[in-house]
Structures are given as structure tokens and as C-alpha cells.
Amino acid sequence: MSLPTRHILVRGQVLHFLNDPGPTDDPGAWEFFDDGALWIADGRIRAAGPWPAICADLPPDVRHTAHLHDYQGKLILPGLVDTHLHYPQAGIMGSYGRQLLDWLNDYTFPAEARFAERAVAEKTAAFVVDRLLAHGTTTASVFATVHAHSVDAFFEAAETRQLRMLCGKVLMDRNCPAALQDTPARAREDSQALIERWHGKGRLGYTLTPRFAPTSSPAQLAVAGELLASRPDLHLQTHLAENRAEIAWVEHLFPEQPSYLGVYEHFGLVGPRTIFGHGIHLSKAERQRMAAAGAAVAFCPTSNAFLGSGAFDYAASTAAGLRVGLATDVGGGTGFSLIRTLAHAYEASQTHGTPLSALRGWYLATLGGARALYLDDHIGNFQPGREADFTVLDWTATPELAWRMDSTRNLAERLFALMILGDERCVEATHVMGEKCTSSDKKTTVS
């Protein structure tokens, strides 16, 4: 006997994107309903639109039995998407940073070595998942450690909360501490077992995760390429062109390849569902090759500033056709908040003379991230059939925001102020598959 359909209605100011607004803020790329509604059935969007219109279309039985979340006066957005995050580095956020390679040796590798203990992985995974939700993030592309159980721990925490998440075991067989090294054979064995255990289970997906070219031998990169070719539905994440010293190191380690990107191309690692962290120091031709292959870049502005790596050129990358998502890059990044990260993305774009508009910024944090991860068939906006992950933001969560909102003249100004002055204090609630998973709840019915 099948269970009755669970209907949920959500009322508030609904904003979602149908496409990238682009540099001209194309009005056809987004929808905003000042008195809006989401009609959710069994965790998926049935309809989104003006509250009166949605209510008028409700069958009588749904109208009388649906669970209502009333967020009038608050902004309802699709769940935020973090496209590059190192969950084992949560405990080293705020450590004194110099440059990327120093950061790895001084903080990252010691922190990840502690994940040899499964209990450390389990405790950290639970903490990170809960903090992501508290910051309005419902999906992320996540690096674990070289330990297979670090992936198990993260996926177990995500599965318990019914989240759509990507994660993978880090592959490293050289230029790192012995305690964190695997081998090409071990990389293959562990990855295959984890894929069988987790890929496609519930809302989870497996991501092949060579840390970056310098810590994988050619033999190990070849293994990653073979695994990816054998399962085209897998994802792959790694790092690219973050730091000039890193680029010089790659040139030294792979003298037979024409460039850093060329290393990954040689091993078949550049294609759809591949996302590269950072991508700061790329040529126009490299961006175009990546775009043609269907690859994406994770824009990590807080980390790039914190480690002095440079400023990613979002405008040039999207002009080349590249998919781009926003990312915190915890722990090189300085927090879990994608709202705070948006403010830094604006600052980075200013250094290139192409300031990021509010509409394009919120697109980047929602549908843009979903597209970068090839998850936009499932999440990223409120089109019918999408999974009903969303966050509710309070425009006036702080005195500074409330003061500023009094002076705004239109939606774009309100969204920009929220992007620059907002943070996790703005998150009123986060919902996963329609169900509230953060903050208190007041149950009511449709009147």
C-alpha cells in the first residue's frame, strides 16, 4: 500500500534563476514573486509562482491538508551550492597563512593525517554538514582525505540528512607525508569500492579526487583517467592554476606536457562533470579548451585572497563559455558562508574591472553552482520536478542591513546589499526536500 503524498506549501518572496543573467542582467533569466509560493509534493517542486495563483490551483484536499511554512517578508532561494570544499580542513580555518605550498605542509597535511582515526572523520563530518546547513548550503563538492573511511564518514552524515552531496577519497602517491600516501593500485581499489558503496545511493554521487598534479604520479593520474572513462556518470575534482609557484612545480614535474592544464588533458581528466578548484592563472585559449570539453571551475575568492594566490577572472571565464560555481574552499577559505563569499567574489571581480552584479552573484551561488556540478537536473531552481532544497534569508537580520534596506529603491539594490552586508545571521531556515532542517518550526495550515 503506497503512502499518501505529503504536500508542503511555502509562502514568501521567491527568487530563482532560469539562466545566467549575464553581464547585462537579462530580465528573462530570473523570476521573482514578491508574494510567492512553492508547492512541494513528496520533496519535489510541483509549482512555483504568485501565492494567489498557486492557491487557486490547489485541489481542495491539498489545500486543507498541506503543511504551510509562512515566511512572508523573507527571501526564499534555492539551496546554496558550494562547489569546492575540504571538509577535513574545518579545524584549521583561521590558521596563519603564507602561500599555498606552505599552507599544505604546515597545516593541511598534519590535519588530514589525524583522519587515520575514523572517529575524527565521523565527528568532523557531522560538524561540517550541520554547519553547511546552518549557512544555507544544501549541496557541496567535497574533498575527503586519502583514508577511504573519511569518505564513508562524510556520506553517512549526508545520507542521514538526505542531502545531495558529492565526495571522494583524495588520491596522493608522492610529494606528501608517508602517512598520507597511497599507490596507484590502492587508489584504484579504494575508489572502486567506494563507488560501489556510495555512487547513486540516495542523493549521493562519487567524485574521483586526485588532489592536484604534483601529488599524483603519472601512473596514478592514469588510474584516475581510466576510472573516469569506465564510468562516465562519475564526477572528478582537483586543483588547477591556483598559485604561480605551484604552476612552476608542475612544469618541473611534467616537462613533457605543454602546460598544467595539458597534464590533465593528457590523462583524460578534462570533460563534463570535471571541476577544477581556482583556475586563476589561465590563458584565454585554456579557458576555451576547458569550456569546449564541458569542464568547470570553482571560484574560491576568500581562499584566493587569504593565501595571496590572485583574483579569478569570472567575467573572462564565463565569456569563454566556462561553467563556474562559487566555493568556500574551507579551510583555505575563511568560513562556510557562501553569502560572505559572494562579497569577496564581487571584490575579486572589481580587480578585473568587471564588477559582479547582485543578480549574477545569486545565480552563481545557486543555479550556477548546480550547472558547474552537472546537478541542475535535480537542484538549482524551482522548476517543476526539481528537488525542493531551499534557504530562507532575512533581509534585515542585522541593524546594518535593516538600516540599508530602508534606503534601497528596487530588488537589485536589496539583493546587492544582502550580498555585501549579509552573512549566516541572515539564514532564517534551511529546507531539504521540502522539510525544515534548521531553526524552530511553527506548524500551521493554509487559511
C-alpha positions as CSV (number, residue, x, y, z in Angstrom):
1,M,0.0,0.0,0.0
2,S,1.5,3.3,-1.0
3,L,1.8,6.2,1.4
4,P,-0.2,9.3,0.8
5,T,1.6,12.2,-0.9
6,R,3.0,14.7,1.5
7,H,2.2,18.3,0.4
8,I,4.0,21.3,1.6
9,L,3.3,25.0,0.9
10,V,5.9,27.7,1.4
11,R,5.0,31.4,1.3
12,G,7.5,34.3,1.0
13,Q,9.4,36.3,-1.5
14,V,10.6,33.7,-4.0
15,L,13.6,34.2,-6.3
16,H,15.1,31.7,-8.7
17,F,17.1,31.7,-11.9
18,L,16.3,30.1,-15.2
19,N,19.6,31.0,-16.8
20,D,22.8,33.1,-16.3
21,P,21.7,36.8,-16.2
22,G,25.0,37.6,-17.9
23,P,26.7,41.0,-17.7
24,T,23.5,42.8,-18.7
25,D,21.2,41.2,-16.0
26,D,18.9,39.7,-18.6
27,P,15.4,40.0,-17.1
28,G,14.4,36.7,-18.8
29,A,16.9,34.8,-16.8
30,W,15.2,35.0,-13.4
31,E,11.8,35.1,-11.7
32,F,10.8,36.9,-8.6
33,F,7.5,36.7,-6.8
34,D,7.1,39.3,-4.1
35,D,4.2,37.3,-2.6
36,G,5.3,34.0,-3.8
37,A,4.7,30.3,-3.2
38,L,6.3,26.9,-3.6
39,W,4.0,23.9,-3.8
40,I,6.0,20.8,-2.9
41,A,4.9,17.2,-3.2
42,D,6.9,14.4,-1.7
43,G,10.0,16.6,-1.6
44,R,9.9,17.9,-5.2
45,I,8.6,21.2,-6.6
46,R,5.2,20.9,-8.1
47,A,4.8,24.6,-8.8
48,A,6.3,28.0,-8.0
49,G,4.6,31.3,-8.6
50,P,2.5,34.0,-7.1
51,W,0.7,32.9,-3.9
52,P,-2.8,33.7,-5.1
53,A,-2.3,31.7,-8.3
54,I,-0.8,28.7,-6.6
55,C,-3.6,28.6,-4.0
56,A,-6.2,28.9,-6.8
57,D,-4.8,25.8,-8.4
58,L,-4.6,23.6,-5.3
59,P,-7.1,20.7,-5.2
60,P,-9.4,21.1,-2.1
61,D,-7.8,18.1,-0.3
62,V,-4.3,19.5,-0.7
63,R,-5.4,23.0,0.5
64,H,-6.8,21.5,3.7
65,T,-4.0,19.0,4.5
66,A,-0.8,20.7,3.2
67,H,1.8,21.8,5.8
68,L,2.4,25.5,5.5
69,H,5.7,27.4,6.2
70,D,4.9,31.1,6.2
71,Y,8.0,33.2,5.5
72,Q,6.2,36.4,4.4
73,G,8.7,39.2,4.1
74,K,11.7,36.8,3.8
75,L,13.6,35.8,0.7
76,I,13.3,32.2,-0.5
77,L,16.2,31.0,-2.7
78,P,17.2,27.5,-3.9
79,G,19.7,25.9,-1.6
80,L,23.2,27.4,-2.0
81,V,25.8,25.2,-3.8
82,D,29.4,25.1,-2.6
83,T,31.5,23.7,-5.5
84,H,34.8,23.1,-3.7
85,L,35.3,22.3,0.0
86,H,37.9,20.3,2.0
87,Y,35.9,19.0,5.0
88,P,38.9,17.7,6.9
89,Q,40.3,21.2,7.0
90,A,37.4,22.6,9.1
91,G,39.7,22.6,12.1
92,I,42.4,24.7,10.5
93,M,40.4,27.6,9.3
94,G,41.9,30.8,10.6
95,S,45.4,29.4,10.7
96,Y,48.2,31.9,9.8
97,G,48.7,31.5,6.0
98,R,51.6,32.4,3.8
99,Q,51.3,30.8,0.4
100,L,49.6,27.7,-1.0
101,L,52.5,25.2,-0.7
102,D,53.4,26.4,2.8
103,W,49.7,26.0,3.8
104,L,49.7,22.4,2.6
105,N,52.8,21.4,4.5
106,D,52.2,23.4,7.7
107,Y,48.5,22.8,8.2
108,T,46.7,20.7,5.6
109,F,48.8,17.5,5.7
110,P,49.0,17.3,9.5
111,A,45.2,17.9,9.8
112,E,44.5,15.2,7.3
113,A,46.8,12.7,8.9
114,R,44.6,12.8,12.0
115,F,41.8,11.3,9.9
116,A,43.6,8.0,10.2
117,E,41.2,7.7,13.2
118,R,37.7,7.0,11.9
119,A,36.2,8.8,15.0
120,V,37.9,12.0,13.9
121,A,36.4,11.7,10.5
122,E,32.9,11.0,11.8
123,K,32.9,13.9,14.3
124,T,34.2,16.3,11.7
125,A,31.8,15.2,9.0
126,A,28.8,15.7,11.3
127,F,30.0,19.1,12.3
128,V,30.7,20.2,8.7
129,V,27.3,19.0,7.4
130,D,25.4,20.8,10.2
131,R,27.4,24.0,9.7
132,L,26.7,23.9,5.9
133,L,23.0,23.7,6.6
134,A,23.2,26.5,9.1
135,H,24.8,28.7,6.4
136,G,22.1,27.8,3.9
137,T,24.2,25.4,1.8
138,T,22.5,22.2,0.8
139,T,24.9,20.8,-1.8
140,A,28.7,20.7,-1.9
141,S,31.5,19.1,-3.9
142,V,33.7,17.8,-1.0
143,F,37.3,16.6,-0.7
144,A,37.8,13.9,2.0
145,T,41.3,12.5,2.8
146,V,43.4,9.6,1.5
147,H,41.6,7.4,4.0
148,A,38.6,5.5,2.5
149,H,36.7,5.7,5.8
150,S,36.8,9.5,5.6
151,V,34.5,9.3,2.6
152,D,32.3,6.8,4.4
153,A,32.0,9.2,7.3
154,F,31.0,12.1,5.2
155,F,28.5,10.2,3.1
156,E,27.0,8.7,6.2
157,A,26.5,12.2,7.7
158,A,25.0,13.4,4.4
159,E,22.7,10.4,4.0
160,T,21.3,10.8,7.4
161,R,20.2,14.3,6.5
162,Q,19.0,13.2,3.0
163,L,21.4,15.7,1.3
164,R,22.5,15.8,-2.3
165,M,26.3,15.7,-1.9
166,L,29.4,14.8,-3.9
167,C,32.6,13.5,-2.2
168,G,35.7,11.5,-3.0
169,K,38.8,10.0,-1.5
170,V,41.9,12.1,-2.1
171,L,44.5,10.4,-4.3
172,M,48.1,11.1,-3.5
173,D,51.1,8.9,-4.0
174,R,54.0,11.3,-3.9
175,N,55.2,14.7,-2.6
176,C,53.3,14.4,0.6
177,P,53.9,12.8,4.1
178,A,54.3,9.0,4.0
179,A,51.2,8.6,6.3
180,L,49.1,10.2,3.5
181,Q,50.4,8.3,0.5
182,D,48.6,5.6,-1.3
183,T,49.7,3.9,-4.5
184,P,48.1,3.7,-8.0
185,A,46.8,0.2,-7.1
186,R,45.4,1.3,-3.8
187,A,43.8,4.3,-5.4
188,R,42.0,2.1,-7.9
189,E,41.0,-0.5,-5.3
190,D,39.7,2.1,-2.7
191,S,37.9,4.2,-5.4
192,Q,36.2,1.2,-6.9
193,A,34.9,0.0,-3.6
194,L,33.7,3.5,-2.6
195,I,32.0,3.9,-5.9
196,E,30.1,0.7,-5.5
197,R,29.2,1.6,-1.9
198,W,28.0,5.1,-2.5
199,H,27.7,6.3,-6.0
200,G,24.0,6.9,-6.8
201,K,22.9,5.8,-3.4
202,G,20.0,8.2,-2.4
203,R,21.2,11.7,-3.4
204,L,24.9,10.9,-3.2
205,G,27.5,10.9,-6.0
206,Y,31.1,9.9,-6.1
207,T,33.9,12.2,-7.2
208,L,37.3,11.0,-8.2
209,T,39.7,13.2,-6.4
210,P,43.4,13.4,-7.3
211,R,44.4,16.3,-5.0
212,F,46.4,18.0,-7.8
213,A,49.0,17.0,-10.3
214,P,52.1,17.4,-8.1
215,T,50.9,14.9,-5.5
216,S,50.0,12.2,-8.1
217,S,52.4,10.3,-10.2
218,P,51.7,9.8,-13.9
219,A,50.7,6.2,-13.1
220,Q,48.1,7.4,-10.5
221,L,46.7,10.1,-12.9
222,A,46.3,7.3,-15.5
223,V,44.3,5.3,-13.0
224,A,42.0,8.3,-12.4
225,G,41.5,8.7,-16.1
226,E,40.7,5.0,-16.6
227,L,38.2,5.0,-13.8
228,L,36.5,8.1,-15.2
229,A,36.4,6.6,-18.7
230,S,34.9,3.4,-17.3
231,R,32.0,5.3,-15.5
232,P,31.1,8.4,-17.4
233,D,28.5,9.3,-14.8
234,L,31.2,9.8,-12.2
235,H,32.5,13.3,-11.2
236,L,36.1,14.4,-10.9
237,Q,37.5,17.3,-8.8
238,T,41.1,18.6,-8.5
239,H,43.0,21.8,-8.4
240,L,44.4,23.9,-11.3
241,A,46.5,27.1,-11.7
242,E,45.9,28.4,-8.2
243,N,49.4,29.7,-7.4
244,R,52.4,30.6,-9.6
245,A,54.9,28.5,-7.6
246,E,52.5,25.6,-8.0
247,I,52.4,26.1,-11.7
248,A,56.2,26.2,-11.9
249,W,56.4,23.0,-9.8
250,V,54.0,21.2,-12.3
251,E,56.2,22.3,-15.2
252,H,59.2,20.8,-13.4
253,L,57.4,17.5,-12.6
254,F,55.8,17.1,-16.1
255,P,58.3,18.6,-18.5
256,E,56.9,16.6,-21.4
257,Q,53.5,18.3,-21.1
258,P,52.8,21.8,-22.6
259,S,51.0,23.2,-19.5
260,Y,49.4,22.5,-16.2
261,L,46.0,22.0,-18.0
262,G,47.8,19.9,-20.5
263,V,48.7,17.4,-17.8
264,Y,45.1,16.8,-17.0
265,E,44.2,16.7,-20.7
266,H,46.8,14.0,-21.3
267,F,45.3,11.7,-18.7
268,G,41.7,12.2,-19.9
269,L,40.7,14.3,-16.8
270,V,39.1,17.3,-18.6
271,G,35.5,16.8,-19.5
272,P,31.9,17.0,-18.3
273,R,31.5,16.6,-14.6
274,T,35.1,17.7,-14.0
275,I,35.5,20.7,-11.8
276,F,38.8,22.5,-11.1
277,G,39.4,24.5,-8.0
278,H,40.7,28.0,-8.6
279,G,41.8,28.3,-12.2
280,I,43.2,31.8,-11.6
281,H,46.2,31.8,-13.9
282,L,44.8,30.5,-17.2
283,S,45.1,31.8,-20.7
284,K,42.2,32.6,-22.9
285,A,43.0,29.6,-25.0
286,E,43.0,27.3,-21.9
287,R,39.6,28.7,-20.8
288,Q,38.2,28.0,-24.3
289,R,39.6,24.4,-24.3
290,M,38.1,23.7,-20.9
291,A,34.7,25.2,-22.0
292,A,34.7,23.1,-25.2
293,A,35.4,20.0,-23.1
294,G,32.5,20.8,-20.7
295,A,34.7,21.3,-17.6
296,A,34.0,23.8,-14.9
297,V,35.9,26.0,-12.4
298,A,35.2,26.6,-8.7
299,F,35.6,30.3,-7.9
300,C,37.2,30.5,-4.4
301,P,37.6,34.2,-3.7
302,T,38.1,34.1,0.1
303,S,40.8,31.4,-0.2
304,N,42.5,33.1,-3.2
305,A,42.8,36.4,-1.2
306,F,43.8,34.7,2.1
307,L,46.6,32.8,0.5
308,G,47.7,35.6,-1.8
309,S,47.0,33.5,-4.9
310,G,45.4,36.1,-7.1
311,A,41.9,37.0,-8.3
312,F,39.9,34.7,-10.5
313,D,38.5,36.4,-13.6
314,Y,34.9,35.5,-13.6
315,A,33.9,37.7,-16.5
316,A,36.6,36.4,-18.8
317,S,35.9,32.8,-17.8
318,T,32.1,32.9,-18.4
319,A,32.7,34.9,-21.7
320,A,34.8,31.9,-22.8
321,G,31.8,29.7,-22.1
322,L,33.2,28.1,-18.9
323,R,30.8,26.8,-16.3
324,V,31.6,28.5,-13.0
325,G,30.4,27.8,-9.5
326,L,31.1,29.6,-6.2
327,A,33.1,27.9,-3.5
328,T,34.3,28.5,0.1
329,D,37.4,26.2,-0.2
330,V,37.3,25.6,3.5
331,G,39.9,25.6,5.1
332,G,42.0,27.9,2.9
333,G,38.8,29.8,2.7
334,T,37.8,31.6,5.9
335,G,34.3,30.3,6.5
336,F,31.3,28.2,5.4
337,S,29.2,31.1,4.4
338,L,28.6,31.4,0.7
339,I,26.9,34.8,1.4
340,R,30.1,36.2,2.8
341,T,31.9,34.5,-0.1
342,L,29.7,36.4,-2.6
343,A,31.0,39.7,-1.2
344,H,34.6,38.6,-1.8
345,A,33.6,37.4,-5.3
346,Y,32.4,41.0,-6.0
347,E,35.7,42.4,-4.8
348,A,37.7,39.9,-6.9
349,S,35.7,40.9,-10.0
350,Q,36.4,44.6,-9.3
351,T,40.1,43.9,-9.6
352,H,39.4,43.0,-13.3
353,G,37.2,46.0,-13.9
354,T,34.1,43.8,-14.3
355,P,32.0,44.1,-11.1
356,L,29.7,41.2,-10.3
357,S,26.1,42.3,-10.2
358,A,23.7,41.1,-7.4
359,L,21.6,39.1,-9.8
360,R,24.6,37.3,-11.3
361,G,26.0,36.8,-7.9
362,W,22.9,35.0,-6.6
363,Y,22.8,33.0,-9.8
364,L,26.4,31.9,-9.2
365,A,25.6,30.7,-5.7
366,T,22.5,28.7,-6.8
367,L,21.9,27.5,-10.4
368,G,25.4,28.4,-11.5
369,G,26.8,26.0,-8.9
370,A,24.3,23.3,-9.8
371,R,25.3,23.7,-13.5
372,A,29.0,23.6,-12.7
373,L,28.5,20.3,-10.9
374,Y,26.1,18.9,-13.6
375,L,23.4,18.6,-11.0
376,D,21.0,21.2,-12.5
377,D,18.5,18.4,-13.5
378,H,18.0,17.9,-9.8
379,I,18.7,21.2,-8.0
380,G,19.4,24.9,-8.5
381,N,16.0,26.4,-9.2
382,F,12.3,25.9,-8.6
383,Q,11.2,24.4,-11.9
384,P,8.7,21.6,-11.6
385,G,10.3,18.3,-10.7
386,R,13.4,19.8,-9.0
387,E,14.3,18.6,-5.5
388,A,12.9,21.1,-3.0
389,D,16.1,22.3,-1.3
390,F,15.9,25.9,-0.4
391,T,17.1,28.5,2.1
392,V,15.2,31.4,3.7
393,L,17.0,34.7,4.2
394,D,16.1,37.6,6.4
395,W,16.7,40.9,4.6
396,T,17.1,42.8,8.0
397,A,18.9,40.2,10.1
398,T,21.4,42.9,11.4
399,P,20.9,46.5,12.3
400,E,23.2,47.5,9.4
401,L,21.2,45.5,6.9
402,A,17.9,46.9,8.3
403,W,19.3,50.5,8.0
404,R,20.5,49.9,4.5
405,M,17.2,48.3,3.3
406,D,15.3,51.4,4.3
407,S,17.2,53.2,1.6
408,T,17.0,50.7,-1.3
409,R,14.9,51.6,-4.3
410,N,14.4,48.2,-6.0
411,L,15.1,44.5,-5.9
412,A,18.6,44.7,-7.4
413,E,19.7,47.1,-4.7
414,R,18.2,45.0,-2.0
415,L,19.9,41.9,-3.4
416,F,23.2,43.7,-3.7
417,A,23.1,45.0,-0.1
418,L,22.3,41.5,1.1
419,M,25.2,40.1,-0.9
420,I,27.7,42.6,0.5
421,L,26.4,43.1,4.1
422,G,24.8,39.7,4.7
423,D,26.2,36.6,6.4
424,E,25.0,33.4,8.1
425,R,22.9,35.5,10.5
426,C,20.5,36.1,7.6
427,V,19.7,32.4,7.3
428,E,16.2,32.1,8.8
429,A,15.8,28.4,7.8
430,T,17.2,25.8,5.5
431,H,14.9,23.1,4.0
432,V,16.0,19.8,2.4
433,M,13.5,18.0,0.1
434,G,10.9,20.4,1.5
435,E,11.5,19.6,5.2
436,K,12.9,22.2,7.5
437,C,16.2,21.0,9.0
438,T,17.4,24.2,10.8
439,S,15.7,26.6,13.2
440,S,12.4,26.3,15.1
441,D,9.2,25.5,13.3
442,K,5.6,26.6,13.8
443,K,3.1,24.3,12.2
444,T,0.0,25.8,10.6
445,T,-2.4,25.3,7.8
446,V,-3.4,27.2,4.7
447,S,-6.1,29.8,5.5
